[in-house]
Amino acid sequence: MKKLLATSALISTLAFTNVSLAQTTITGSLDLTLRNTSNSVSGGAASETTMGRETQINIANKGKLNNGLDYAAGFSLEFDGNKNHIAGTTNNNSDSNENVYLNIISGGTTFHVGIDHIQNSQNDLLNAVGDMVDEVGASTVAGTLLDNVGFRSPKEDIGAGIIQNFGNGITASGLYTPNNTNVGEANNGAGTVSNTGTNSAYEIGIRGVNVANSGVSFDLWKNEVEKDAPATLRNQEGLGYALNYNQGPFGVGATRYKNERAAASTEVKTTMAHATYAVDKNLSASLVYAKSDDTDTASTADEKIKTIMIGYNFGPVGLLVTASKIDNLGGRSANGDVDALGVSLNTKF
């Protein structure tokens, strides 16, 4: 795909710095999606067909500091559309809280400040054709238990962290955010904006990608959100781990999440597995299975999702088709069967 839209050389004009050379790049992406849902949930929509879009512009800068260390900085402008698909509410500053970062780099160690940039547990951690959480869990009418697997990862909050690259595809990271749910929308911190007070959050994790060219990839994540003031609440904790293996055109993997809720002694446990086959360099397909168990008394059955994903690469444009069968949506024991279809076109420039 054509990655680079524009490149320019910038000379620093700040009087208190040395003149330095830096490189700025501008890239972007565009996603257009059609979704159809047939929903038998009592009181819910019988069916829905919608179209949506997501557009994003990325501005990135990198170079060297006058002390010899490397730096990288950037931000993105993301436009998700005016309404949230499930709740019907307006987006919360999604145009300005995307991929904001300033990194200071010394060898394999990176000091990071920003939001939505550091490696994290937010994705479903499967090496399938598509992201199961985004394409199925978060995009189905009435919501799924599968959508809980991010267990409130603080990567969506502004904070600071450390990334350590050990080589051979292995990196570890830690992120601390002083105000959970604060996306940094207060100008320069002039007025802290947090829906839940001043509770903090952290996430630590280690990730291996094709470790030492073995075909093995893995993830291990732990995060925690400090509880609010009421004595009835507890810290919200999450644990996630995954193992994937790719050999030639074949790939298999599984992941497990546990999300302890803050409001009561309940938790959601999700297990996912996939088998993937690349027919050729352009065509790939995945079979994905997900099972979620919610210990809340309102949920009386395990949610089960079976999905087939087909991806095709047209060069600068990609096509992703997902077809899903959902049983016991949200843990319902009756009237919880859902059929879902998604078709999306994606391009980067």
C-alpha positions as CSV (number, residue, x, y, z in Angstrom):
1,M,0.0,0.0,0.0
2,K,1.1,3.6,-0.6
3,K,2.0,4.7,2.9
4,L,3.5,8.2,2.4
5,L,1.3,11.2,1.4
6,A,3.8,13.9,2.2
7,T,7.3,14.3,3.6
8,S,9.0,17.5,4.6
9,A,12.2,18.6,6.4
10,L,11.7,21.0,9.3
11,I,14.3,23.2,11.0
12,S,13.7,24.1,14.6
13,T,13.2,27.8,15.2
14,L,13.1,27.8,19.0
15,A,15.8,30.1,20.3
16,F,16.7,27.8,23.2
17,T,17.5,24.7,21.1
18,N,20.2,23.8,18.6
19,V,19.3,23.8,15.0
20,S,18.3,20.2,14.2
21,L,16.9,18.3,11.3
22,A,13.6,16.3,11.6
23,Q,11.3,14.4,9.3
24,T,7.6,14.9,9.3
25,T,5.2,12.4,7.6
26,I,1.5,12.5,6.9
27,T,-0.5,9.3,6.4
28,G,-4.1,8.4,6.6
29,S,-6.7,5.7,6.4
30,L,-10.4,5.3,5.3
31,D,-12.8,2.6,6.3
32,L,-16.3,2.2,4.8
33,T,-18.5,-0.5,6.3
34,L,-21.9,-2.2,5.8
35,R,-23.5,-4.1,8.7
36,N,-26.6,-6.2,8.8
37,T,-28.0,-7.7,12.1
38,S,-30.9,-10.0,12.6
39,N,-31.7,-9.9,16.3
40,S,-34.3,-12.0,18.2
41,V,-33.6,-10.3,21.6
42,S,-36.9,-9.6,23.3
43,G,-37.6,-5.9,23.1
44,G,-34.8,-5.2,20.7
45,A,-34.7,-4.4,17.0
46,A,-35.7,-7.3,14.8
47,S,-33.1,-6.4,12.3
48,E,-30.9,-3.5,11.3
49,T,-28.9,-2.6,8.2
50,T,-26.5,0.3,8.6
51,M,-23.5,1.9,6.8
52,G,-20.7,3.7,8.6
53,R,-17.3,5.1,8.1
54,E,-14.1,6.0,9.9
55,T,-11.4,8.4,8.5
56,Q,-8.1,9.2,10.1
57,I,-5.1,11.5,9.4
58,N,-1.8,10.8,11.1
59,I,0.9,13.4,11.6
60,A,4.3,12.0,12.8
61,N,7.7,13.6,13.5
62,K,11.0,12.0,14.4
63,G,14.6,12.9,14.8
64,K,17.4,13.4,17.3
65,L,17.6,15.6,20.4
66,N,20.7,17.8,20.9
67,N,21.9,15.3,23.5
68,G,22.0,12.5,21.0
69,L,18.8,10.7,22.1
70,D,16.1,9.9,19.6
71,Y,12.6,11.2,19.8
72,A,9.3,10.6,18.0
73,A,6.1,12.6,18.3
74,G,2.7,12.7,16.6
75,F,-1.1,12.9,16.8
76,S,-4.0,11.8,14.7
77,L,-7.4,13.3,13.7
78,E,-10.0,10.6,13.8
79,F,-13.6,11.0,12.6
80,D,-15.7,8.0,13.6
81,G,-19.1,9.5,12.6
82,N,-21.5,11.5,14.7
83,K,-23.2,8.7,16.7
84,N,-22.1,5.7,18.6
85,H,-23.7,2.6,16.9
86,I,-25.1,0.9,19.9
87,A,-26.0,3.6,22.4
88,G,-26.9,6.4,20.0
89,T,-24.8,8.9,21.9
90,T,-22.3,11.4,20.5
91,N,-18.7,10.5,20.4
92,N,-16.5,11.8,23.3
93,N,-13.8,13.9,21.5
94,S,-12.8,11.0,19.3
95,D,-11.5,13.4,16.8
96,S,-8.6,14.6,19.1
97,N,-7.7,11.8,21.5
98,E,-6.3,9.4,18.9
99,N,-2.6,8.4,18.8
100,V,-1.2,11.3,20.6
101,Y,2.4,10.8,21.8
102,L,5.9,12.2,22.5
103,N,8.5,9.5,23.0
104,I,12.1,9.9,24.1
105,I,14.2,6.9,22.9
106,S,17.5,5.5,24.2
107,G,18.5,2.3,22.5
108,G,15.8,-0.3,23.3
109,T,14.1,1.9,26.0
110,T,11.4,4.4,25.3
111,F,9.8,6.9,27.6
112,H,6.3,7.6,26.5
113,V,3.8,10.4,27.2
114,G,0.4,10.5,25.5
115,I,-2.8,8.6,24.7
116,D,-3.7,5.7,22.5
117,H,-0.2,4.9,21.3
118,I,1.6,2.6,23.6
119,Q,1.2,-1.2,23.1
120,N,-1.8,-2.5,25.0
121,S,-4.4,-5.2,25.6
122,Q,-7.3,-3.5,23.8
123,N,-7.4,-5.7,20.8
124,D,-8.5,-9.4,20.8
125,L,-4.9,-10.6,20.6
126,L,-5.8,-13.3,18.0
127,N,-3.8,-13.4,14.7
128,A,-7.0,-13.8,12.7
129,V,-7.9,-12.0,9.5
130,G,-9.9,-9.4,11.4
131,D,-10.3,-8.1,15.0
132,M,-13.1,-10.2,16.6
133,V,-13.9,-7.6,19.2
134,D,-14.2,-4.6,16.8
135,E,-15.8,-6.5,13.9
136,V,-18.3,-8.6,16.0
137,G,-18.3,-7.8,19.7
138,A,-18.5,-4.0,19.5
139,S,-20.6,-3.8,16.3
140,T,-23.7,-5.9,17.2
141,V,-27.0,-4.4,18.1
142,A,-27.8,-4.7,21.9
143,G,-24.1,-5.4,22.7
144,T,-22.2,-8.5,23.5
145,L,-20.3,-9.9,26.4
146,L,-17.4,-10.2,24.0
147,D,-17.1,-6.4,24.0
148,N,-15.8,-6.6,27.6
149,V,-12.5,-8.2,26.7
150,G,-10.7,-4.8,26.7
151,F,-11.4,-4.7,30.4
152,R,-11.1,-1.0,30.5
153,S,-7.5,-0.8,29.2
154,P,-6.1,2.6,30.2
155,K,-4.6,3.1,26.8
156,E,-7.6,5.3,26.1
157,D,-6.6,7.7,29.0
158,I,-3.8,10.2,28.9
159,G,-0.7,9.1,30.9
160,A,3.0,8.1,30.8
161,G,4.8,4.9,30.4
162,I,7.9,2.9,29.5
163,I,8.5,0.5,26.7
164,Q,11.4,-1.9,26.7
165,N,12.5,-3.7,23.5
166,F,14.4,-6.9,24.3
167,G,15.0,-7.9,20.7
168,N,13.8,-11.1,19.0
169,G,10.3,-9.6,18.7
170,I,9.7,-9.2,22.5
171,T,8.7,-5.9,24.1
172,A,7.4,-5.1,27.6
173,S,5.6,-2.0,28.7
174,G,4.0,-0.2,31.6
175,L,1.4,2.6,31.5
176,Y,0.1,4.8,34.3
177,T,-2.8,7.2,34.0
178,P,-3.6,9.6,36.9
179,N,-7.3,10.1,35.9
180,N,-9.3,7.1,34.6
181,T,-11.5,8.1,31.6
182,N,-9.7,11.5,31.2
183,V,-8.8,11.6,27.5
184,G,-6.8,14.8,28.0
185,E,-9.6,17.1,26.7
186,A,-8.8,19.8,29.3
187,N,-6.4,22.2,27.7
188,N,-2.9,21.7,29.2
189,G,-4.6,20.1,32.3
190,A,-6.2,23.5,33.2
191,G,-9.4,21.7,34.3
192,T,-9.2,17.9,35.0
193,V,-12.1,16.2,33.1
194,S,-12.9,12.8,34.5
195,N,-16.3,11.1,34.7
196,T,-15.2,9.1,37.8
197,G,-13.2,11.6,39.9
198,T,-9.5,11.2,40.4
199,N,-9.2,7.4,40.3
200,S,-6.0,6.2,38.6
201,A,-5.3,3.2,36.4
202,Y,-2.3,1.2,35.2
203,E,-1.5,-1.5,32.7
204,I,1.6,-3.7,32.4
205,G,2.3,-6.3,29.8
206,I,4.7,-8.2,27.6
207,R,4.3,-9.1,24.0
208,G,6.2,-11.4,21.6
209,V,5.7,-11.2,17.9
210,N,7.1,-14.1,15.8
211,V,9.7,-14.6,18.5
212,A,13.1,-15.3,17.0
213,N,11.4,-16.1,13.7
214,S,9.8,-19.2,15.4
215,G,6.2,-18.5,14.3
216,V,5.2,-18.1,18.0
217,S,3.5,-15.0,19.2
218,F,2.3,-14.4,22.7
219,D,0.7,-11.7,25.0
220,L,0.4,-11.3,28.8
221,W,-1.5,-8.3,30.3
222,K,-2.6,-7.1,33.7
223,N,-4.4,-3.9,34.4
224,E,-6.3,-2.3,37.3
225,V,-8.6,0.8,37.8
226,E,-8.8,2.4,41.2
227,K,-12.3,2.2,42.7
228,D,-14.5,5.2,43.3
229,A,-15.3,6.5,46.7
230,P,-18.4,4.3,47.5
231,A,-17.6,1.4,49.9
232,T,-19.7,-0.9,47.7
233,L,-17.2,-0.7,44.9
234,R,-13.9,-2.5,44.3
235,N,-10.9,-1.9,42.0
236,Q,-11.7,-3.1,38.5
237,E,-9.0,-5.7,37.5
238,G,-8.3,-7.4,34.2
239,L,-6.0,-10.2,33.1
240,G,-5.5,-11.3,29.5
241,Y,-3.1,-13.8,27.8
242,A,-2.8,-15.3,24.4
243,L,-0.7,-17.7,22.3
244,N,-0.6,-17.8,18.5
245,Y,1.4,-19.9,16.1
246,N,1.9,-19.4,12.3
247,Q,3.7,-21.9,10.0
248,G,3.5,-21.2,6.3
249,P,-0.1,-20.5,5.3
250,F,-1.6,-21.9,8.5
251,G,-2.2,-20.1,11.8
252,V,-3.9,-21.1,15.1
253,G,-4.2,-19.4,18.4
254,A,-6.2,-18.8,21.5
255,T,-6.7,-16.1,24.1
256,R,-8.3,-15.8,27.5
257,Y,-9.6,-12.7,29.4
258,K,-10.9,-12.2,32.9
259,N,-12.6,-8.9,33.7
260,E,-13.6,-8.2,37.4
261,R,-16.2,-5.5,37.5
262,A,-16.1,-2.7,39.9
263,A,-19.8,-2.5,40.9
264,A,-20.3,-5.9,42.4
265,S,-18.6,-9.3,42.9
266,T,-19.1,-10.3,39.3
267,E,-16.7,-11.0,36.4
268,V,-16.7,-11.8,32.7
269,K,-14.5,-14.5,31.4
270,T,-13.9,-14.8,27.7
271,T,-12.1,-17.5,25.7
272,M,-11.4,-17.2,22.0
273,A,-9.7,-19.4,19.5
274,H,-9.0,-19.2,15.7
275,A,-7.8,-21.2,12.8
276,T,-6.5,-19.2,9.8
277,Y,-5.4,-20.2,6.3
278,A,-3.8,-18.0,3.6
279,V,-5.0,-19.3,0.3
280,D,-2.5,-17.1,-1.5
281,K,-0.8,-13.7,-0.9
282,N,-4.1,-11.9,-1.3
283,L,-6.8,-14.2,0.0
284,S,-7.1,-15.4,3.7
285,A,-9.8,-16.8,5.8
286,S,-10.3,-17.4,9.6
287,L,-12.7,-19.4,11.7
288,V,-13.1,-17.8,15.1
289,Y,-15.0,-19.1,18.2
290,A,-15.7,-17.1,21.3
291,K,-17.3,-18.0,24.6
292,S,-18.1,-15.6,27.4
293,D,-19.3,-16.3,30.9
294,D,-20.8,-13.5,33.0
295,T,-21.3,-14.4,36.7
296,D,-23.9,-11.6,37.1
297,T,-27.1,-13.2,38.2
298,A,-28.9,-11.5,35.3
299,S,-26.9,-13.6,32.9
300,T,-28.0,-17.2,32.9
301,A,-26.3,-18.7,29.8
302,D,-22.9,-18.5,28.2
303,E,-22.6,-16.3,25.2
304,K,-21.2,-18.2,22.2
305,I,-20.1,-16.7,18.9
306,K,-19.0,-18.5,15.7
307,T,-17.5,-16.3,13.0
308,I,-16.0,-16.8,9.6
309,M,-13.8,-14.0,8.3
310,I,-12.6,-13.6,4.7
311,G,-10.0,-11.0,3.7
312,Y,-8.9,-10.0,0.2
313,N,-6.1,-7.6,-0.7
314,F,-6.6,-5.6,-3.8
315,G,-3.3,-3.8,-3.4
316,P,-4.1,-0.3,-2.1
317,V,-7.7,-1.5,-1.0
318,G,-8.6,-4.3,1.4
319,L,-11.9,-6.1,1.7
320,L,-13.1,-7.8,4.9
321,V,-16.2,-9.9,5.2
322,T,-17.4,-11.3,8.5
323,A,-20.4,-13.6,9.0
324,S,-21.4,-14.5,12.6
325,K,-23.8,-16.7,14.5
326,I,-24.4,-15.5,18.1
327,D,-26.1,-17.6,20.7
328,N,-27.3,-16.2,24.0
329,L,-26.4,-12.6,23.3
330,G,-25.4,-10.9,26.5
331,G,-25.9,-14.1,28.5
332,R,-29.6,-14.4,27.8
333,S,-31.0,-17.9,28.0
334,A,-33.9,-17.0,25.7
335,N,-34.5,-14.7,22.7
336,G,-30.8,-14.2,22.4
337,D,-30.0,-15.5,18.9
338,V,-28.3,-13.0,16.5
339,D,-27.0,-13.3,12.9
340,A,-24.6,-10.6,12.0
341,L,-22.9,-9.7,8.7
342,G,-20.2,-7.1,8.1
343,V,-18.6,-6.0,4.8
344,S,-15.9,-3.3,4.9
345,L,-13.5,-1.6,2.4
346,N,-10.3,-0.2,3.8
347,T,-7.5,1.8,2.4
348,K,-4.3,3.5,3.7
349,F,-2.4,6.3,2.1
